[in-house]
């Protein structure tokens, strides 16, 4: 299976200083201290914009950037919202209609939180292999917090964003391999009790702080270290040949832990996007990858390792080559 990514497009609403978020006034002293220590200074806030609005805006921009009309799309894969506006309706076909992609088939993937971008890309690549006549699949997501409180103690602060990336047979970013692992041991570590509660009362809570801060953290270090080792070995890539290491944006401490576990330098794009946008859920990794490429941290002919993890729990490592000199993408 071989596939490539056209330039990911991320739609970012206006930024609001972290200190201006109204919820900070109601935090405990411990929560406030933890929130202000995350390495986040601003958060993207799209008041009045739904996840569908954000995803649709990004999708339109991605099609325009690729010079592709909506009627040429073969497929549309949407990373599902954590909290859909209504139950028993289809957000993905709503986006399909908003884009005018009437001949494309459409479906959603989910269940792994911010790591769900990985099964979305795997699905797109698999469909290109299964259907030789298909050539263009759009993967997109609109990221909105589950609750009206953006701070998820003690993890991160959620911003709003929309993202779309065109998955095709040829493109500037060539996916060479993806490894993904999941565990059911942490399925209920974070939850929102929403039934019989008004939306204003919804609050995402960690059911076991020590289990998150220690047990999951230790397992994540081991999982990511092993995934990277296997990814590089089975593709014959030397660690020193990797041009760029990209993670997701939870906190500056989380980025530091990953860098220390792997003994690598994580791209400055990650800390910069974390500082100015907050955590953008499944949109973090590709935004950081594209920012790194634009800055020259991932040069033409270079290779990047893109890491993702979720307290759901899931861990992934993706090997991406930039440009024609990377050769043919071989998905093993």
C-alpha positions as CSV (number, residue, x, y, z in Angstrom):
1,X,0.0,0.0,0.0
2,X,1.4,3.4,-1.1
3,X,0.0,6.8,-0.4
4,X,1.0,10.4,0.0
5,X,-0.2,13.5,1.7
6,X,-0.9,16.8,0.0
7,X,-0.1,19.9,2.1
8,X,-2.3,19.7,5.2
9,X,-4.5,22.7,5.7
10,X,-5.4,23.8,9.2
11,X,-8.0,26.4,9.9
12,X,-7.3,28.4,13.1
13,X,-9.8,30.8,14.5
14,X,-8.9,33.9,16.5
15,X,-6.5,33.5,19.5
16,X,-7.4,34.4,23.0
17,X,-4.8,34.8,25.8
18,X,-4.9,31.9,28.2
19,X,-5.3,34.3,31.1
20,X,-8.5,35.7,29.6
21,X,-10.4,32.4,29.6
22,X,-13.3,32.9,32.0
23,X,-13.0,29.5,33.6
24,X,-9.7,30.4,35.2
25,X,-11.5,32.4,37.8
26,X,-13.3,29.3,39.1
27,X,-10.3,27.0,39.3
28,X,-8.7,25.8,42.5
29,X,-5.3,27.1,43.3
30,X,-3.8,23.7,42.2
31,X,-5.7,23.6,39.0
32,X,-4.7,27.2,38.1
33,X,-1.0,26.6,38.8
34,X,-1.1,23.4,36.7
35,X,-2.9,25.2,33.9
36,X,-0.4,28.1,33.7
37,X,2.6,25.7,33.7
38,X,1.5,23.9,30.6
39,X,3.5,26.1,28.2
40,X,0.4,27.5,26.6
41,X,0.0,31.3,26.3
42,X,-2.9,31.6,23.8
43,X,-5.8,29.4,22.7
44,X,-7.7,29.4,19.4
45,X,-11.4,30.1,20.1
46,X,-14.0,29.9,17.4
47,X,-17.1,31.1,19.2
48,X,-20.2,30.3,17.1
49,X,-18.3,27.7,14.9
50,X,-19.2,24.1,15.2
51,X,-16.9,21.1,14.5
52,X,-18.7,20.8,11.2
53,X,-18.0,24.5,10.3
54,X,-14.3,24.1,11.2
55,X,-13.9,20.9,9.2
56,X,-15.8,22.2,6.2
57,X,-13.7,25.4,6.1
58,X,-10.5,23.4,6.2
59,X,-11.8,21.0,3.5
60,X,-12.7,23.8,1.1
61,X,-9.2,25.3,1.5
62,X,-7.5,22.0,1.0
63,X,-9.4,21.3,-2.2
64,X,-8.6,24.8,-3.4
65,X,-4.9,24.4,-2.6
66,X,-4.7,21.2,-4.5
67,X,-6.6,22.6,-7.4
68,X,-9.2,19.8,-7.1
69,X,-12.9,20.3,-7.7
70,X,-15.2,18.6,-5.1
71,X,-16.8,16.3,-7.7
72,X,-13.4,14.7,-8.2
73,X,-13.2,13.4,-4.6
74,X,-13.5,9.7,-4.4
75,X,-13.8,9.5,-0.6
76,X,-14.2,11.6,2.5
77,X,-13.2,10.3,5.9
78,X,-14.0,12.5,8.9
79,X,-12.5,12.0,12.4
80,X,-15.7,12.1,14.5
81,X,-16.4,14.9,17.0
82,X,-16.0,14.1,20.7
83,X,-19.4,15.7,21.3
84,X,-21.6,15.9,18.2
85,X,-24.2,18.7,18.1
86,X,-27.1,16.2,17.8
87,X,-27.4,12.4,18.2
88,X,-28.6,10.1,15.4
89,X,-27.4,12.4,12.6
90,X,-24.5,12.2,10.3
91,X,-21.9,14.9,10.6
92,X,-19.7,13.4,7.9
93,X,-22.5,13.5,5.2
94,X,-23.3,17.0,6.4
95,X,-19.7,18.0,5.6
96,X,-20.0,16.1,2.3
97,X,-22.9,18.2,1.3
98,X,-21.2,21.4,2.5
99,X,-18.2,20.6,0.3
100,X,-20.3,19.6,-2.7
101,X,-18.5,16.2,-2.9
102,X,-21.6,14.4,-4.1
103,X,-20.0,11.5,-5.8
104,X,-17.7,10.6,-2.9
105,X,-18.5,7.9,-0.4
106,X,-18.1,9.2,3.2
107,X,-17.7,7.7,6.7
108,X,-16.3,8.6,10.1
109,X,-13.7,7.0,12.4
110,X,-13.1,7.6,16.1
111,X,-12.5,6.0,19.5
112,X,-8.9,7.0,20.0
113,X,-9.1,10.6,20.9
114,X,-6.3,12.7,19.6
115,X,-4.6,9.6,18.1
116,X,-7.6,9.0,15.8
117,X,-5.8,10.7,12.9
118,X,-3.8,7.5,12.5
119,X,-6.7,5.1,11.8
120,X,-8.2,7.8,9.5
121,X,-5.0,7.8,7.4
122,X,-4.7,4.0,7.5
123,X,-8.3,3.8,6.2
124,X,-7.5,6.3,3.4
125,X,-4.4,4.4,2.4
126,X,-6.2,1.1,2.5
127,X,-9.0,2.3,0.3
128,X,-6.6,3.6,-2.3
129,X,-5.2,0.1,-2.4
130,X,-8.5,-1.7,-2.4
131,X,-10.0,0.5,-5.2
132,X,-7.5,1.1,-8.0
133,X,-10.0,3.5,-9.7
134,X,-9.9,5.8,-6.6
135,X,-7.4,8.6,-6.6
136,X,-8.3,11.3,-4.0
137,X,-9.6,10.9,-0.4
138,X,-10.0,13.8,1.9
139,X,-9.4,13.2,5.6
140,X,-10.7,16.0,7.9
141,X,-11.6,16.9,11.4
142,X,-13.2,19.8,13.3
143,X,-11.7,20.0,16.8
144,X,-13.9,21.4,19.6
145,X,-13.7,20.8,23.4
146,X,-16.2,18.3,24.8
147,X,-17.3,20.8,27.4
148,X,-17.3,24.5,27.7
149,X,-14.3,24.3,30.0
150,X,-11.2,24.2,27.8
151,X,-8.8,23.2,30.6
152,X,-8.5,19.4,31.0
153,X,-6.9,19.0,34.4
154,X,-4.0,18.1,34.5
155,X,-3.4,17.5,30.8
156,X,-3.8,20.5,28.5
157,X,-6.0,23.3,27.3
158,X,-8.1,22.6,24.2
159,X,-8.3,25.1,21.3
160,X,-10.6,25.1,18.3
161,X,-9.4,24.2,14.8
162,X,-10.3,22.5,11.5
163,X,-8.0,20.4,9.4
164,X,-8.1,18.7,6.1
165,X,-5.4,16.7,4.2
166,X,-5.8,15.2,0.7
167,X,-4.6,11.6,0.6
168,X,-3.6,10.5,-2.9
169,X,-1.2,8.3,-4.8
170,X,1.3,11.0,-5.3
171,X,2.2,14.1,-3.2
172,X,5.0,16.0,-1.5
173,X,4.7,14.1,1.8
174,X,5.0,10.3,1.3
175,X,3.9,8.0,4.1
176,X,6.3,5.1,4.3
177,X,5.1,3.2,7.3
178,X,2.7,3.5,10.3
179,X,2.7,1.6,13.6
180,X,-0.2,1.8,15.9
181,X,-0.9,0.1,19.3
182,X,-3.9,0.4,21.7
183,X,-4.7,-0.7,25.2
184,X,-8.1,-1.2,26.8
185,X,-6.6,-0.7,30.3
186,X,-7.3,3.0,30.3
187,X,-10.6,3.2,28.4
188,X,-12.4,5.2,31.1
189,X,-9.5,7.2,32.5
190,X,-11.1,10.4,31.2
191,X,-14.9,10.8,31.0
192,X,-17.7,13.3,30.9
193,X,-20.9,12.4,32.8
194,X,-23.4,14.1,30.5
195,X,-26.7,12.3,30.8
196,X,-29.3,14.2,32.8
197,X,-27.0,17.2,33.0
198,X,-27.2,20.6,31.3
199,X,-24.3,21.3,29.0
200,X,-23.1,24.1,31.4
201,X,-22.6,21.3,34.0
202,X,-20.5,19.0,31.8
203,X,-17.0,18.6,33.1
204,X,-14.3,16.3,31.8
205,X,-12.6,14.5,34.7
206,X,-9.7,12.3,35.2
207,X,-11.0,9.3,37.2
208,X,-7.5,8.4,38.6
209,X,-4.8,11.1,38.6
210,X,-2.0,8.9,39.9
211,X,-2.8,6.3,37.2
212,X,-2.6,9.0,34.5
213,X,0.4,10.9,35.9
214,X,2.5,7.8,36.7
215,X,1.2,4.4,35.4
216,X,0.2,5.7,31.9
217,X,3.2,8.0,31.7
218,X,5.6,5.1,32.3
219,X,3.8,2.8,29.9
220,X,3.7,5.6,27.2
221,X,7.5,6.0,27.4
222,X,8.0,2.3,26.9
223,X,5.5,2.1,24.1
224,X,6.8,5.0,22.1
225,X,10.4,3.9,22.5
226,X,9.6,0.5,21.3
227,X,7.4,1.7,18.4
228,X,10.2,4.0,17.1
229,X,12.8,1.2,17.3
230,X,10.6,-1.1,15.3
231,X,9.6,1.5,12.8
232,X,13.1,2.5,12.0
233,X,14.5,-1.1,12.0
234,X,11.8,-2.5,9.6
235,X,12.3,0.3,7.2
236,X,16.1,0.2,7.3
237,X,16.4,3.8,8.5
238,X,19.2,4.9,10.8
239,X,18.1,7.1,13.7
240,X,20.7,9.7,12.8
241,X,19.2,9.9,9.3
242,X,15.9,11.2,10.6
243,X,15.7,14.9,9.8
244,X,12.8,15.9,12.0
245,X,10.9,14.5,15.0
246,X,7.3,15.6,15.5
247,X,5.0,15.1,18.4
248,X,1.6,16.4,19.5
249,X,0.8,19.4,21.7
250,X,-0.4,18.6,25.2
251,X,2.2,20.4,27.3
252,X,5.8,21.5,27.3
253,X,6.5,18.9,29.9
254,X,5.0,16.1,27.7
255,X,7.2,17.2,24.8
256,X,10.2,17.2,27.0
257,X,9.4,13.7,28.3
258,X,9.1,12.3,24.8
259,X,12.4,14.0,23.7
260,X,14.2,12.5,26.8
261,X,12.7,9.1,26.3
262,X,13.9,8.9,22.7
263,X,17.1,11.0,23.2
264,X,16.1,13.3,20.3
265,X,15.2,16.9,19.6
266,X,11.5,17.4,19.1
267,X,10.8,20.0,16.4
268,X,10.4,23.6,17.6
269,X,7.2,23.7,15.6
270,X,5.5,21.6,18.4
271,X,6.3,24.0,21.3
272,X,5.5,27.0,19.2
273,X,2.1,25.7,18.1
274,X,1.4,24.6,21.6
275,X,2.2,28.1,22.9
276,X,0.0,29.9,20.4
277,X,-2.9,27.5,19.9
278,X,-3.2,25.1,22.8
279,X,-4.0,21.4,22.1
280,X,-5.9,20.8,18.9
281,X,-6.8,17.2,19.3
282,X,-6.2,15.0,16.3
283,X,-5.1,18.1,14.3
284,X,-1.8,18.6,16.3
285,X,0.5,16.1,14.6
286,X,-0.1,17.2,10.9
287,X,-0.1,20.9,11.8
288,X,3.3,20.4,13.5
289,X,4.6,18.4,10.5
290,X,3.5,21.0,8.0
291,X,4.9,23.8,10.1
292,X,8.3,22.0,10.4
293,X,8.3,21.5,6.6
294,X,7.5,25.2,5.9
295,X,10.4,26.2,8.2
296,X,12.9,23.9,6.6
297,X,13.2,21.5,9.6
298,X,12.0,18.8,7.2
299,X,14.0,19.5,4.0
300,X,13.4,18.2,0.6
301,X,14.6,14.6,0.6
302,X,14.4,14.4,4.4
303,X,12.6,12.0,6.7
304,X,10.3,12.7,9.6
305,X,9.0,10.6,12.5
306,X,5.6,11.7,13.6
307,X,4.5,10.5,17.1
308,X,1.0,10.5,18.6
309,X,-0.5,9.2,21.8
310,X,-3.8,9.4,23.6
311,X,-5.0,8.6,27.1
312,X,-7.7,6.4,25.5
313,X,-5.0,4.8,25.3
314,X,-3.2,4.6,21.9
315,X,0.3,5.2,20.7
316,X,1.6,5.5,17.1
317,X,4.7,6.3,15.1
318,X,4.6,7.3,11.4
319,X,7.5,7.5,9.0
320,X,7.2,10.3,6.4
321,X,9.5,11.3,3.5
322,X,9.5,14.7,1.9
323,X,9.8,15.0,-1.8
324,X,10.7,13.0,-4.8
325,X,14.1,12.0,-3.5
326,X,12.4,9.9,-0.9
327,X,11.6,7.4,-3.6
328,X,8.5,5.2,-3.7
329,X,6.5,5.0,-0.6
330,X,6.2,1.4,0.6
331,X,3.6,0.7,3.3
332,X,4.6,-2.5,5.0
